[in-house]
Amino acid sequence: MAEQHEHTHDHEAESAEQAPVKVIGEEPDLSKGTARPITVVGNPVLHRECKIVTAFDAELSALIDDMFVSMYAAAGVGLAANQIGVDAKVFVYDCPDDNNVRHIGHIINPVLEDLPVDRRTLDDGNEGCLSVPTAYAELARPDYAAVTGQDKDGNPIRVEGTGFFARCLQHETDHLNGYLYIDRLSKRDRKDALRQMADGTPSYATVPNS
């Protein structure tokens, strides 16, 4: 997921402006990973459900390392495995919520929990995606989300978030089920997002669609 459209500065600048910032999770060791180019809308890997992860091994840990480095290289706040061409249900995130709490982590085989009626408050927020570079659109999503899954060692975990981080959890889980945020837009808004993408130039490496 791309950073909020209004935020053109990075997390460090944001931290300085709004300190103190609480952090939930641990910053990754970026010396371990390699940045990979980002797949964009139209690439088949983005438009089908990803495979469930069954092997919690060194290869999975290396993938997560690459995903964090790739996400930061593209200035994103969330990244799903299929966005670097890998068919696996994994996503990583380093995303603020609306209370200036920074959430960092990964989740394997994520499943969004059904929301109780009293938590289904919609937030009309601006949304962007690294796989639809330079485009943004308003999209209503619940302002609370909870995801269950596993960590890289196979242990069960549950991650919940509000505001912008809730949007991120929903956005990344959608990716792993084969959906981009533009698939949730009206035909008119989807067309506008694709026009924005066509008119823009991404600031990071992408995989050209053949």
C-alpha positions in Angstrom: 0.0 0.0 0.0 1.2 3.5 -0.8 1.6 6.2 1.8 -1.3 8.6 2.4 -1.6 11.0 -0.5 -1.4 14.0 1.8 1.9 12.7 3.3 4.7 13.3 0.9 7.4 13.2 3.6 8.9 10.1 5.1 8.3 8.4 8.5 11.4 10.1 10.0 10.1 13.6 9.1 6.7 12.6 10.3 8.1 11.4 13.6 9.9 14.7 14.1 6.8 16.7 13.6 4.5 14.6 15.7 6.8 13.1 18.4 6.6 11.1 20.5 5.7 8.1 18.3 4.8 4.8 19.8 6.1 1.8 17.9 4.4 -1.6 18.0 6.7 -4.3 16.5 10.4 -4.3 15.7 12.2 -2.6 12.9 13.6 -5.1 10.4 17.3 -5.6 9.7 17.5 -4.1 6.3 21.0 -5.5 5.7 19.5 -8.9 5.0 17.2 -8.3 2.1 17.3 -7.2 -1.5 14.9 -4.8 -3.2 12.8 -6.4 -6.0 10.8 -4.5 -8.6 7.1 -4.1 -8.0 4.5 -5.9 -10.2 1.7 -3.6 -11.5 -1.9 -4.0 -12.4 -2.3 -6.4 -15.3 0.3 -8.9 -14.1 -1.5 -12.2 -13.6 0.0 -12.9 -10.2 -1.9 -9.9 -8.8 -5.3 -11.1 -10.1 -5.6 -14.6 -8.5 -5.6 -15.9 -4.9 -2.1 -16.6 -3.6 -1.0 -20.0 -2.3 -1.2 -20.8 1.4 2.2 -21.0 3.0 3.0 -24.4 4.5 6.8 -24.2 4.9 8.0 -21.9 7.7 11.7 -22.1 6.8 14.8 -20.0 5.9 13.4 -19.4 2.4 10.3 -17.8 4.0 12.4 -15.6 6.3 14.5 -14.5 3.3 11.3 -13.6 1.4 10.1 -11.4 4.3 13.5 -9.7 4.4 13.3 -8.9 0.7 9.7 -7.7 1.1 10.6 -5.2 3.8 13.5 -3.8 1.7 11.3 -3.7 -1.4 8.5 -1.9 0.5 10.9 0.8 1.9 12.6 1.2 -1.6 9.1 2.0 -3.0 8.2 4.2 0.0 5.3 2.0 0.8 3.6 1.3 4.1 2.5 -2.3 3.2 3.5 -4.9 0.7 2.1 -8.3 -0.3 4.2 -11.1 -1.7 2.5 -11.1 -5.1 3.6 -7.5 -5.5 7.2 -8.7 -6.0 5.9 -11.7 -8.1 5.8 -14.3 -5.4 2.7 -16.5 -5.2 2.4 -16.8 -1.4 0.1 -15.5 1.3 2.5 -13.2 3.1 2.5 -9.4 3.7 4.6 -7.0 5.6 3.8 -3.5 6.9 5.3 -0.4 8.5 2.2 1.7 8.8 0.9 4.5 11.1 -2.6 4.6 12.5 -4.5 7.7 13.0 -3.2 8.1 16.6 0.4 8.4 15.4 1.3 4.8 16.5 3.6 3.1 14.1 2.9 -0.6 13.5 5.7 -2.9 12.0 5.4 -6.6 11.3 4.5 -9.4 9.0 1.7 -11.9 8.8 1.4 -15.2 7.0 -1.9 -16.7 5.7 -3.9 -13.7 6.9 -7.7 -13.9 7.3 -9.8 -10.9 8.1 -12.2 -11.3 11.0 -15.8 -10.6 10.4 -16.7 -7.4 12.2 -19.4 -7.1 14.7 -22.1 -4.6 13.7 -20.9 -2.0 16.2 -17.4 -1.9 14.6 -18.6 -1.4 11.0 -18.0 2.3 10.9 -16.8 3.3 7.4 -14.0 5.7 6.8 -13.9 7.5 3.4 -10.1 7.7 3.1 -7.7 8.2 0.3 -6.0 5.0 -0.9 -3.1 4.2 -3.1 -1.2 1.1 -4.1 2.4 0.4 -5.1 1.0 -1.8 -7.9 -1.1 1.1 -9.3 1.7 3.7 -9.1 1.0 7.4 -8.8 -2.8 6.9 -8.5 -5.1 7.6 -5.6 -8.8 7.3 -5.0 -11.3 7.7 -2.2 -12.5 4.3 -0.9 -14.8 3.6 2.0 -13.5 0.9 4.3 -14.2 0.0 7.9 -12.1 2.0 10.3 -11.2 -1.1 12.4 -9.8 -4.4 11.2 -8.5 -7.5 12.8 -6.4 -10.2 11.0 -5.5 -13.7 12.2 -2.6 -15.7 10.7 0.9 -16.9 11.6 4.3 -15.5 12.0 7.4 -16.7 10.1 7.9 -19.5 12.6 4.3 -20.7 12.2 3.0 -19.4 15.5 -0.5 -18.1 15.5 -0.9 -14.3 15.7 -3.6 -11.7 15.6 -3.1 -8.1 14.5 -5.7 -5.4 14.9 -5.7 -1.8 13.8 -7.7 1.4 13.5 -7.8 4.2 11.0 -5.1 4.2 8.3 -3.6 1.0 9.7 -6.9 -0.8 9.5 -7.1 0.2 5.8 -3.6 -1.2 5.3 -4.6 -4.6 6.9 -7.6 -4.8 4.6 -5.7 -3.6 1.5 -2.9 -6.2 1.9 -5.2 -9.1 2.7 -7.2 -8.2 -0.4 -3.9 -8.5 -2.4 -3.4 -12.0 -1.3 -6.9 -12.9 -2.3 -6.3 -11.5 -5.8 -7.9 -8.1 -5.5 -6.5 -4.6 -5.9 -8.1 -1.6 -4.3 -9.3 -0.4 -7.7 -11.4 -3.5 -8.0 -13.5 -2.0 -5.2 -14.1 1.3 -7.0 -16.9 2.3 -9.3 -16.1 1.9 -13.0 -15.7 5.6 -13.3 -13.3 5.9 -10.3 -11.3 2.8 -11.5 -10.9 4.4 -14.9 -9.7 7.6 -13.3 -7.1 5.7 -11.2 -5.8 3.9 -14.2 -5.6 7.3 -16.1 -3.6 8.7 -13.2 -1.3 5.7 -13.4 -0.8 6.1 -17.1 0.0 9.8 -16.7 2.4 9.3 -13.9 6.0 8.0 -13.6 6.7 5.7 -10.6 9.7 6.6 -8.4 10.6 3.0 -8.0 11.4 -0.1 -10.2 8.4 -1.9 -11.6 8.0 -5.1 -13.7 6.7 -4.3 -17.2 3.7 -6.3 -18.3 4.4 -8.2 -21.4 
